[in-house]
Amino acid sequence: MNNKIKVELRDIQKTLFMPVWARAVETQKNKPVLIDKTALKIIDSVDFDFSQMSENVPEISQIAWIARCRRFDLIVRNFINNHPDGTIVNIGCGLDTSYERINNKSILWTFSTWYI
C-alpha cells in the first residue's frame, strides 16, 4: 500500500519543491555538505516523480541552493548564539526546514507562509 501523499505539481509548485529536493539529495550523499533529514522525509512522503528534477535541474543550481542554505544556517546559528532567547521570524518560508536543522529549543520561531 502506498501511503504517499498524491500531489499534482504545476510549474510554480515544482519550484517550491526544488530546494527541498536538492537538500534531500545532498543528505543522501556519502559526504553531504548539509544534512536535512526533514527535507528527505518531505520528499519521501510525496507521490511525485522527482527524477524529472534530476534530469532537468542543473547541478550548479543544486550546489547554489545548498550553499545558500548553509550560509543562512550559519547566520541564524550566530544569531541564536548571541541571542539564545531571541525571536526568529521566517517570512515566506514555504517548505523551509531551518527550524528542524538549527533550533536551540529556547528561541522563539514564528513562521509566515505565502500561498500561491
C-alpha positions as a Markdown table, in Angstrom:
| # | Residue | x | y | z |
|---|---|---|---|---|
| 1 | Met | 0.0 | 0.0 | 0.0 |
| 2 | Asn | 1.3 | 3.4 | -1.0 |
| 3 | Asn | 1.0 | 5.9 | 1.9 |
| 4 | Lys | 2.5 | 8.7 | 0.0 |
| 5 | Ile | 0.6 | 12.0 | -0.5 |
| 6 | Lys | -0.6 | 12.3 | -4.0 |
| 7 | Val | 0.2 | 15.7 | -5.5 |
| 8 | Glu | -0.2 | 17.4 | -8.8 |
| 9 | Leu | 2.5 | 19.9 | -9.2 |
| 10 | Arg | 2.4 | 22.6 | -11.8 |
| 11 | Asp | 5.4 | 24.7 | -12.8 |
| 12 | Ile | 5.1 | 27.2 | -9.9 |
| 13 | Gln | 4.5 | 24.5 | -7.3 |
| 14 | Lys | 7.5 | 22.5 | -8.6 |
| 15 | Thr | 9.8 | 25.5 | -7.9 |
| 16 | Leu | 8.7 | 25.2 | -4.2 |
| 17 | Phe | 10.0 | 21.6 | -4.1 |
| 18 | Met | 13.3 | 22.1 | -6.0 |
| 19 | Pro | 15.3 | 23.4 | -3.0 |
| 20 | Val | 13.8 | 20.8 | -0.7 |
| 21 | Trp | 14.6 | 18.1 | -3.3 |
| 22 | Ala | 18.2 | 19.4 | -3.5 |
| 23 | Arg | 18.6 | 19.2 | 0.2 |
| 24 | Ala | 17.2 | 15.7 | 0.3 |
| 25 | Val | 19.6 | 14.6 | -2.5 |
| 26 | Glu | 22.5 | 16.2 | -0.7 |
| 27 | Thr | 21.6 | 14.5 | 2.6 |
| 28 | Gln | 21.8 | 11.1 | 0.9 |
| 29 | Lys | 25.4 | 11.6 | -0.4 |
| 30 | Asn | 28.3 | 9.8 | 1.2 |
| 31 | Lys | 29.9 | 13.1 | 2.4 |
| 32 | Pro | 27.0 | 15.6 | 2.5 |
| 33 | Val | 27.7 | 19.3 | 2.8 |
| 34 | Leu | 24.4 | 19.7 | 4.5 |
| 35 | Ile | 22.2 | 17.2 | 6.3 |
| 36 | Asp | 18.4 | 17.8 | 6.2 |
| 37 | Lys | 16.5 | 14.8 | 7.4 |
| 38 | Thr | 13.2 | 16.7 | 7.3 |
| 39 | Ala | 13.7 | 17.5 | 3.6 |
| 40 | Leu | 14.3 | 13.8 | 3.0 |
| 41 | Lys | 11.1 | 12.9 | 4.9 |
| 42 | Ile | 9.1 | 15.5 | 2.8 |
| 43 | Ile | 10.4 | 14.2 | -0.5 |
| 44 | Asp | 9.8 | 10.6 | 0.6 |
| 45 | Ser | 6.3 | 11.3 | 1.7 |
| 46 | Val | 5.1 | 12.8 | -1.7 |
| 47 | Asp | 3.9 | 10.7 | -4.6 |
| 48 | Phe | 5.7 | 12.6 | -7.3 |
| 49 | Asp | 8.3 | 11.5 | -9.9 |
| 50 | Phe | 11.3 | 13.6 | -8.7 |
| 51 | Ser | 13.5 | 12.1 | -11.4 |
| 52 | Gln | 12.3 | 14.9 | -13.6 |
| 53 | Met | 14.3 | 17.3 | -11.4 |
| 54 | Ser | 17.4 | 15.1 | -11.5 |
| 55 | Glu | 17.2 | 15.3 | -15.3 |
| 56 | Asn | 16.3 | 18.9 | -15.7 |
| 57 | Val | 17.9 | 20.9 | -12.8 |
| 58 | Pro | 21.5 | 21.8 | -13.5 |
| 59 | Glu | 24.0 | 20.7 | -10.8 |
| 60 | Ile | 25.0 | 24.3 | -10.3 |
| 61 | Ser | 21.5 | 25.1 | -9.2 |
| 62 | Gln | 21.7 | 22.3 | -6.6 |
| 63 | Ile | 25.1 | 23.5 | -5.4 |
| 64 | Ala | 23.8 | 27.1 | -5.1 |
| 65 | Trp | 20.7 | 26.0 | -3.1 |
| 66 | Ile | 22.9 | 24.0 | -0.7 |
| 67 | Ala | 25.5 | 26.8 | -0.4 |
| 68 | Arg | 22.8 | 29.4 | 0.3 |
| 69 | Cys | 21.1 | 27.1 | 2.9 |
| 70 | Arg | 24.4 | 26.6 | 4.7 |
| 71 | Arg | 25.1 | 30.3 | 4.7 |
| 72 | Phe | 21.7 | 31.1 | 6.1 |
| 73 | Asp | 22.1 | 28.4 | 8.7 |
| 74 | Leu | 25.4 | 30.0 | 9.8 |
| 75 | Ile | 23.9 | 33.4 | 10.1 |
| 76 | Val | 20.9 | 32.1 | 12.1 |
| 77 | Arg | 23.2 | 30.0 | 14.3 |
| 78 | Asn | 25.3 | 33.1 | 15.0 |
| 79 | Phe | 22.1 | 35.0 | 15.9 |
| 80 | Ile | 21.0 | 32.2 | 18.2 |
| 81 | Asn | 24.4 | 32.0 | 19.9 |
| 82 | Asn | 24.3 | 35.8 | 20.5 |
| 83 | His | 20.5 | 35.9 | 21.4 |
| 84 | Pro | 19.6 | 32.4 | 22.7 |
| 85 | Asp | 16.2 | 33.7 | 23.9 |
| 86 | Gly | 15.5 | 35.9 | 20.9 |
| 87 | Thr | 12.9 | 35.6 | 18.2 |
| 88 | Ile | 13.3 | 34.5 | 14.6 |
| 89 | Val | 10.6 | 35.4 | 12.0 |
| 90 | Asn | 10.7 | 33.3 | 9.0 |
| 91 | Ile | 8.7 | 35.1 | 6.3 |
| 92 | Gly | 7.6 | 33.2 | 3.2 |
| 93 | Cys | 9.2 | 30.1 | 4.5 |
| 94 | Gly | 7.2 | 27.6 | 2.4 |
| 95 | Leu | 9.0 | 24.3 | 2.7 |
| 96 | Asp | 12.0 | 25.7 | 4.6 |
| 97 | Thr | 13.4 | 23.3 | 7.2 |
| 98 | Ser | 15.8 | 25.6 | 9.0 |
| 99 | Tyr | 13.9 | 25.2 | 12.3 |
| 100 | Glu | 14.4 | 21.5 | 12.3 |
| 101 | Arg | 18.1 | 21.8 | 11.4 |
| 102 | Ile | 19.2 | 24.5 | 13.9 |
| 103 | Asn | 16.6 | 25.1 | 16.6 |
| 104 | Asn | 18.1 | 25.6 | 20.1 |
| 105 | Lys | 14.8 | 24.7 | 21.8 |
| 106 | Ser | 14.6 | 28.1 | 23.6 |
| 107 | Ile | 14.5 | 30.7 | 20.9 |
| 108 | Leu | 11.0 | 31.6 | 19.6 |
| 109 | Trp | 10.4 | 30.9 | 15.9 |
| 110 | Thr | 7.4 | 32.4 | 14.0 |
| 111 | Phe | 6.5 | 31.4 | 10.5 |
| 112 | Ser | 4.6 | 33.1 | 7.7 |
| 113 | Thr | 3.9 | 31.1 | 4.6 |
| 114 | Trp | 2.8 | 32.6 | 1.3 |
| 115 | Tyr | 0.3 | 30.6 | -0.6 |
| 116 | Ile | 0.1 | 30.6 | -4.4 |
